[in-house]
Amino acid sequence: MTAIPDAGLQQNRHLVTEIPGPRSRALMARKEAAIARGVGTTMPVFAARAAGGVVEDVDGNVLIDLGSGIAVTTVGTSAPRVVDAVEQQVREFTHTCFMVTPYEGYVAVAERLNSLAPGTHEKRSVLFNSGAEAVENAVKIARAATGRSAVVAFDHAYHGRTNLTMALTAKAMPYKHGFGPFAPEVYRAPLSYPFRDGPDVDGPEAARRAIEVIDKQVGSQNLAALVIEPIQGEGGFIVPAPGFLPALQQWCRSRGVVLIADEVQTGFARTGAMFASEHEGVVPDLLVSAKGIADGLPLAAVTGRAEIMDAAHVGGLGGTYGGNPLACAAALATIDTITEDGLIERAREIEALALPRLSRVRDVDPRVGDVRGRGAMLAVEIVEPATAAPDPELARAVAAAAHAQGVIVLVCGTHGNVLRFLPPLTISDELLHEAFDVLSAAFADLRP
């Protein structure tokens, strides 16, 4: 598939200045003078336009986008259907608050989510502004439905930056350090991490290990919910071993524990399925979505079993901006773009192109410990040569080299040693090959 990007922005990497250029440097000086220093940036460039698989900065440099705004612009920045839908909605009204005078767009998004989420059972949805807000509300719903208070998350998890979701998140710096105390009744269990578990720990064994910890430290009779990313995001794009998620689902069902799938980063075609839970036939009780749901407009959702979703009392869920009409219009157009343009299949095509390219780097470079992922959610884990010891310095150096050559690459992982790749699904094969050429050259140039 060759992408058809928005008109007016050529789909070629093109550098006219060093990175960053003079206008970006001037804007960075203004940013540092005006914005709290706690807000960091991955790249020192300021965007002016974006479309298809590229971002143009204020100096005229055109960069290949392997980040999608952290898995948000899945259908490409300012996708035509989305732009048209938002323009039409903004002329009609921008806000009334759904809790005051509701509108059809919110209802239509909920209907689409109920239809798309795994499972044939009756479902309900509720809309929010961000992934963290939706995760927090999923926990509220689970507690209301079960009458229990404890929640279990997993090693390496990332669920957000609010107080409760910081408690669920595993990584201290930069997300939790100095911001406690955190919400109580949150516990942690070991994840299936094939690269670090070794061949003797398969999915069912990893699940048995996790369940043993939960039973001993929490007790299922006290547990409202188990919250898990089907493929971990910030934690390092960790794909659990086959059988891990189904075993957890079976255990949750047998104990009356609500299984919450955090699909904020994995949802909306990103992994080659509409939701990553589908890869192993897992049907979560509650599914949390955000990021790719509305092509960059702030929207998030909790979708789940009707009897669980309806457990909260009237007025217990909501928010002034939740399900904003502009974001709802964008979400409906985003879903249409995914389904009508075959972007689920496109994610699989990207995997088929990118994984062999990354695997070839691993085959010749002992510092690449693992290559993993699904669809257009892929990663390489960087280690000290021929060991499993994380090497975050090399990961940062490779990313910086790619940035200097006009390729947007993100770093993640509990140890900061994972390069993650999240291209928009509308990116062309030519841009992908060029980006991986740049990455291969960076590894070669940084070889001791």
Secondary structure by P-SEA (a helix, b strand, c coil): cccccccccccccccccccccaaaaaaaaaaaacccccccccccccccccccccccccccbbbbcccccccccccccccaaaaaaaaaaaaccccccccccccaaaaaaaaaaaaaccccccbbbbbbccaaaaaaaaaaaaaaaccccbbbbbccccccccaaaaaacccccccccccccccccbbbbbccccccccccccaaaaaaaaaaaaaaccccccccbbbbccccccccccccccaaaaaaaaaaaaacbbbbbccccccccccccccccccccccccbbbbcccccccccccccccccccccccccccccccccccaaaaaaaaaaaaaaaaaaaaaaaaaaaaacaaaaaaaaacccccccccccccbbbbbbcccccccccaaaaaaaaaaaaaabbbbbbbcccccbbbbbccccccaaaaaaaaaaaaaaaaaacc
